[in-house]
């Protein structure tokens, strides 16, 4: 099923020209704070994300935007600074975007995250593979906004709120990320 969902998003991402009135695409990257809900002794970790986006104008101020982002996530243990959980996801958000002006926009939608790697890092010891403890896919609600400084360069803020548990044995924790990004619009 994971391959089917990934293929669907990839086709949607690549074939946008056929259905769109206006196609825009580019690259984005930036830092993010990653955390887990319902944990008592963990704190957010400063991580990163980067990737590509494509948006299709479907009405005068409304667009559909798809992205493919490599997202480094995880947490740090409060009681032990040597303990760090690190995950790497291929996140594929599908967003509705509303342009308030030529320079400001807001977006919201769903994001599917596909787990690529999960490691437990303990300073002074080895790094342990923890991928088997995580579910292969994570679903989140995403919302945020962007300001474009000119036709090519923009910056924005996005919140990703996990809707499903990411852990195989515990249905309580969900992932949360707050992203700041710089975007370069090629077209």
Secondary structure by P-SEA (a helix, b strand, c coil): caaaaaaaaaaaaaaccccccbbbbbbbbbbbbbbccccccbbbbbcccccccccccccccbbbbbbcccccccccccccccbbbbbbbbbbbbbbbbbcccccccbbbbbbbbbcbbbbbbccbbbbbcccccccbbbbbbbbcccccccccccbbbbbbbccccccccccbbbbbbbbbbbbbcc
